[in-house]
Amino acid sequence: MSFIQALLIGLLGYCAAKWAVPLWGDMGGWWTIGRPIVAGMLIGLILGDVSQGIIFGCAINALYLGSITVGGVAANDINFAAYIGIPLAMTSGATTEEALTLAALLGALGVFIWNFVKIINVYWVHVMDRKIAEGKLDAAAAVPLYGNIFLFIFRFTPIFLACLLGPSVMTKVMDAIPPQLSAIIGIFGGMLPLIGFAIILKTCVKKNAELLYFVLGFILFTCFNVSVIAILVVALVLALIDFKSSDVVRRA
């Protein structure tokens, strides 16, 4: 990977972070280019293989499909997993399963770094309070930019260095993995997206009987080769019937 490619991916990784100034934090960053599927497309454009980038992005997106931030505490850093995991996987020739395993580890590492940045930036809150108390409103308004400097350092630098120096190391690691261990990683990596879907199902499904709808969709897709669009139409019809029948029961 060239210096310019690593630089561009590192800058995108910073812009995709929460509270990053360039893309208005959550709106243009975290919830837009911070999503793995979008990140995969952008990384693919930079590395010259958009389709492969989207494939890795979709896989990682499925892994974190049910990931939510409760009370400001994130269980995984999706941004870190995408902007380091996808380019390393693409440049080292890793499989999708191996990319998922790498992404899971990077997501946990990203949370540690993210919490460290938040702890450091608490200092700037007190600085802003002091400037406001002194009546220096213009100086107080500039304080969040100082916090973004630390965010840039701890977000851009790891992504940039991993993309610039990591591919060669990653390739050596992949070549050194025995075939038996690689097969085990592939099995567990293939199971990881199931975690994301399971979390979503646990949130959405109120009755165990409702799981039959998902079983029906799975059977239609795998056994009868029904298209996803057709399954969606069937799901909408069943959802409408279920809603109407529940409404009738409530009225009765």
C-alpha positions as CSV (number, residue, x, y, z in Angstrom):
1,M,0.0,0.0,0.0
2,S,1.4,3.4,-0.9
3,F,1.9,6.3,1.4
4,I,-0.9,8.3,-0.3
5,Q,-3.4,5.4,0.0
6,A,-2.6,5.0,3.7
7,L,-2.9,8.7,4.2
8,L,-6.3,8.9,2.5
9,I,-7.7,5.9,4.5
10,G,-6.3,7.4,7.7
11,L,-8.0,10.7,7.0
12,L,-11.3,9.0,6.2
13,G,-11.0,7.0,9.4
14,Y,-10.7,10.3,11.4
15,C,-13.5,11.9,9.6
16,A,-15.7,8.9,10.3
17,A,-15.2,9.2,14.0
18,K,-17.7,10.5,16.5
19,W,-17.3,14.2,17.2
20,A,-14.9,14.7,14.3
21,V,-15.3,18.2,12.9
22,P,-15.0,17.8,9.1
23,L,-18.2,15.8,8.5
24,W,-20.2,17.1,11.5
25,G,-19.5,14.1,13.8
26,D,-22.4,11.7,13.9
27,M,-24.3,13.0,10.8
28,G,-21.7,12.8,8.0
29,G,-19.1,10.7,9.8
30,W,-20.1,8.0,12.3
31,W,-23.5,7.2,10.7
32,T,-22.4,7.6,7.1
33,I,-18.8,6.9,6.1
34,G,-18.3,5.3,9.5
35,R,-20.6,2.3,8.5
36,P,-18.4,-0.6,7.3
37,I,-20.3,-1.1,4.1
38,V,-19.7,2.6,3.1
39,A,-16.2,2.4,4.4
40,G,-15.6,-0.7,2.3
41,M,-16.7,1.1,-0.9
42,L,-14.4,4.1,-0.1
43,I,-11.5,1.9,0.7
44,G,-12.1,-0.1,-2.4
45,L,-12.0,3.1,-4.5
46,I,-8.7,4.0,-2.9
47,L,-7.1,0.5,-3.3
48,G,-8.6,-0.1,-6.8
49,D,-11.0,-2.9,-6.0
50,V,-14.4,-1.6,-5.1
51,S,-16.2,-4.9,-5.2
52,Q,-13.8,-6.6,-2.8
53,G,-14.0,-3.6,-0.4
54,I,-17.8,-3.8,-0.4
55,I,-17.8,-7.6,0.2
56,F,-15.6,-7.1,3.3
57,G,-17.6,-4.1,4.3
58,C,-20.9,-6.0,4.1
59,A,-19.4,-8.9,6.2
60,I,-18.2,-6.6,8.9
61,N,-21.5,-4.7,8.8
62,A,-23.3,-7.9,9.4
63,L,-21.0,-8.7,12.4
64,Y,-21.9,-5.4,14.1
65,L,-25.5,-5.3,12.8
66,G,-26.9,-5.5,16.4
67,S,-24.3,-3.3,18.0
68,I,-25.9,-0.3,19.8
69,T,-24.5,2.4,22.0
70,V,-26.2,2.4,25.4
71,G,-25.7,5.5,27.6
72,G,-22.8,6.6,25.4
73,V,-20.9,3.3,26.0
74,A,-20.0,1.4,22.9
75,A,-19.3,-2.3,23.0
76,N,-17.2,-2.2,19.8
77,D,-15.6,0.5,17.7
78,I,-17.0,-0.2,14.2
79,N,-15.0,2.6,12.7
80,F,-11.7,1.1,13.8
81,A,-12.7,-2.4,12.7
82,A,-13.6,-1.1,9.2
83,Y,-10.8,1.3,8.4
84,I,-8.0,-1.0,9.6
85,G,-9.6,-4.4,9.1
86,I,-10.8,-3.9,5.5
87,P,-7.5,-2.5,4.0
88,L,-5.4,-5.1,5.8
89,A,-7.6,-7.9,4.6
90,M,-7.6,-6.6,1.1
91,T,-3.8,-6.1,0.8
92,S,-2.9,-9.4,2.6
93,G,-5.2,-11.6,0.5
94,A,-7.3,-12.7,3.5
95,T,-10.6,-14.5,3.2
96,T,-13.8,-12.9,4.4
97,E,-13.8,-15.2,7.5
98,E,-10.3,-14.1,8.4
99,A,-11.3,-10.4,7.9
100,L,-14.2,-10.9,10.3
101,T,-11.9,-12.4,12.9
102,L,-9.5,-9.5,12.5
103,A,-12.4,-6.9,12.7
104,A,-13.7,-8.4,15.9
105,L,-10.3,-7.9,17.6
106,L,-9.9,-4.4,16.2
107,G,-13.4,-3.4,17.4
108,A,-12.4,-4.2,20.9
109,L,-9.0,-2.4,20.6
110,G,-10.8,0.6,19.2
111,V,-13.1,0.9,22.2
112,F,-10.0,1.0,24.5
113,I,-8.5,3.8,22.5
114,W,-11.8,5.7,22.2
115,N,-12.3,5.6,26.0
116,F,-8.7,6.8,26.5
117,V,-9.4,9.8,24.2
118,K,-12.6,10.6,26.1
119,I,-10.7,10.6,29.4
120,I,-8.1,13.0,28.1
121,N,-10.7,15.3,26.6
122,V,-12.5,15.7,30.0
123,Y,-9.7,18.3,30.7
124,W,-11.0,20.5,27.9
125,V,-14.5,20.6,29.4
126,H,-13.0,22.3,32.6
127,V,-11.0,24.7,30.4
128,M,-14.2,25.7,28.6
129,D,-16.0,26.2,31.9
130,R,-13.2,28.4,33.1
131,K,-13.2,30.5,29.9
132,I,-17.0,31.0,30.2
133,A,-16.6,32.1,33.8
134,E,-14.0,34.6,32.8
135,G,-16.3,36.0,30.1
136,K,-14.0,34.9,27.2
137,L,-16.7,33.4,25.0
138,D,-14.7,33.4,21.8
139,A,-11.9,31.4,23.5
140,A,-14.5,29.1,25.0
141,A,-16.0,28.4,21.6
142,A,-12.6,27.4,20.3
143,V,-11.9,24.8,23.0
144,P,-13.7,21.9,21.3
145,L,-11.2,22.2,18.4
146,Y,-8.4,21.4,20.9
147,G,-10.2,18.2,21.8
148,N,-10.4,17.3,18.2
149,I,-6.7,17.6,17.9
150,F,-6.4,14.7,20.4
151,L,-9.1,12.8,18.5
152,F,-7.2,13.2,15.3
153,I,-3.9,12.0,16.8
154,F,-5.4,8.9,18.3
155,R,-7.7,8.1,15.4
156,F,-5.7,9.0,12.3
157,T,-2.3,7.8,13.5
158,P,-3.1,4.1,14.3
159,I,-5.1,3.7,11.1
160,F,-2.4,5.4,9.0
161,L,0.4,3.3,10.5
162,A,-1.5,0.1,10.3
163,C,-2.3,0.7,6.6
164,L,1.2,1.8,5.8
165,L,3.2,-0.8,7.8
166,G,0.7,-3.5,8.5
167,P,0.1,-5.2,5.1
168,S,3.5,-6.7,4.9
169,V,3.4,-7.9,8.4
170,M,-0.2,-9.2,7.9
171,T,0.9,-11.1,4.8
172,K,3.7,-12.8,6.7
173,V,1.3,-13.7,9.5
174,M,-1.3,-15.1,7.1
175,D,1.4,-17.2,5.3
176,A,2.7,-18.5,8.7
177,I,-0.8,-19.7,9.8
178,P,-1.0,-23.6,9.5
179,P,-3.9,-24.8,7.3
180,Q,-5.6,-26.5,10.2
181,L,-5.7,-23.3,12.2
182,S,-6.8,-21.3,9.1
183,A,-9.7,-23.7,8.7
184,I,-10.7,-23.2,12.4
185,I,-10.5,-19.4,11.9
186,G,-12.7,-19.7,8.8
187,I,-15.4,-21.7,10.7
188,F,-15.5,-19.2,13.6
189,G,-15.3,-16.2,11.3
190,G,-18.2,-17.5,9.3
191,M,-20.2,-17.7,12.5
192,L,-19.5,-14.1,13.6
193,P,-22.2,-12.4,11.4
194,L,-24.7,-14.7,13.2
195,I,-24.0,-12.8,16.4
196,G,-25.1,-9.5,14.8
197,F,-28.3,-11.0,13.5
198,A,-29.0,-12.8,16.8
199,I,-28.8,-9.5,18.7
200,I,-31.2,-7.9,16.3
201,L,-33.6,-10.9,16.6
202,K,-33.5,-10.7,20.4
203,T,-34.5,-7.1,20.2
204,C,-37.2,-7.4,17.6
205,V,-38.9,-10.8,18.4
206,K,-41.4,-10.6,21.3
207,K,-42.7,-14.1,21.1
208,N,-40.7,-17.3,20.2
209,A,-43.4,-18.2,17.7
210,E,-42.3,-15.2,15.6
211,L,-39.0,-16.9,14.9
212,L,-41.0,-19.1,12.4
213,Y,-41.2,-16.2,10.0
214,F,-37.4,-16.1,9.8
215,V,-37.2,-19.9,9.4
216,L,-39.7,-19.6,6.5
217,G,-37.5,-16.9,4.9
218,F,-34.4,-19.0,5.3
219,I,-36.1,-22.1,3.8
220,L,-37.4,-20.1,0.8
221,F,-34.0,-18.7,0.1
222,T,-31.8,-21.8,0.6
223,C,-34.1,-24.6,-0.5
224,F,-36.3,-23.0,-3.2
225,N,-33.9,-20.3,-4.5
226,V,-36.5,-17.5,-4.1
227,S,-35.1,-14.1,-4.6
228,V,-34.6,-11.7,-1.7
229,I,-37.1,-9.2,-3.2
230,A,-39.8,-11.9,-3.4
231,I,-39.1,-12.9,0.2
232,L,-39.4,-9.3,1.2
233,V,-42.8,-9.1,-0.4
234,V,-43.9,-12.3,1.4
235,A,-42.6,-10.8,4.7
236,L,-44.6,-7.6,4.2
237,V,-47.8,-9.6,3.5
238,L,-47.3,-11.7,6.6
239,A,-46.4,-8.6,8.7
240,L,-49.7,-7.0,7.6
241,I,-51.7,-10.1,8.3
242,D,-50.1,-10.4,11.8
243,F,-50.7,-6.7,12.5
244,K,-54.4,-6.9,11.4
245,S,-55.1,-10.0,13.4
246,S,-53.5,-8.5,16.5
247,D,-55.6,-5.4,16.1
248,V,-58.8,-7.5,15.8
249,V,-57.9,-9.4,19.0
250,R,-57.3,-6.1,20.9
251,R,-60.6,-4.7,19.8
252,A,-62.4,-7.9,20.8
